[in-house]
Amino acid sequence: MEYEGSYQAINNLLLKNCCLDAIYVNREQDLGLEGLRRAKESYKPIKMNKKSIIYKKV
């Protein structure tokens, strides 16, 4: 069974109850997936950083 909007409601309640002193909240990386990026952008972020991956030669 799916409940539309439940993910957004849980995020909203979590931030309102657990992060009262936070000015900014890091909402995890979007892994380059378009759907996740759109979801993050829907929260109207102040800033989004470009992620870089560094590999170490072994």
C-alpha positions in Angstrom: 0.0 0.0 0.0 1.4 3.5 -0.9 0.7 6.7 0.9 1.3 9.7 -1.3 3.3 12.4 0.5 4.3 10.2 3.4 8.0 10.7 2.8 7.7 14.4 2.7 5.6 14.4 5.9 8.1 12.2 7.7 11.0 14.6 6.7 9.0 17.6 7.7 8.1 16.2 11.1 11.6 15.0 11.8 13.1 18.4 11.0 10.5 20.2 13.1 11.0 18.0 16.1 14.7 16.9 16.1 16.6 19.7 14.5 15.3 22.8 16.2 18.7 24.4 16.6 19.9 23.6 13.1 20.3 26.4 10.6 21.0 24.1 7.7 20.3 20.4 7.0 22.3 18.3 4.6 19.7 16.1 2.7 22.2 13.5 1.4 23.5 13.1 -2.1 21.3 12.5 -5.1 23.7 9.9 -6.6 23.3 11.6 -10.0 19.8 10.2 -10.3 17.4 12.7 -12.0 14.4 11.8 -9.8 16.3 12.3 -6.5 17.8 15.6 -7.8 14.3 16.9 -8.6 13.0 15.8 -5.2 15.9 17.6 -3.5 15.3 20.7 -5.6 11.6 20.7 -4.6 12.7 21.5 -1.0 14.0 24.9 -2.4 17.6 24.5 -1.2 19.7 27.5 -0.4 22.7 25.9 -1.9 23.6 22.6 -3.7 27.2 21.6 -3.9 28.7 19.7 -6.8 30.0 16.3 -5.6 33.3 15.0 -6.7 34.7 11.5 -6.4 38.4 10.9 -5.8 39.9 7.5 -6.5 43.1 6.3 -5.0 45.3 4.2 -7.1 46.3 0.9 -5.4 
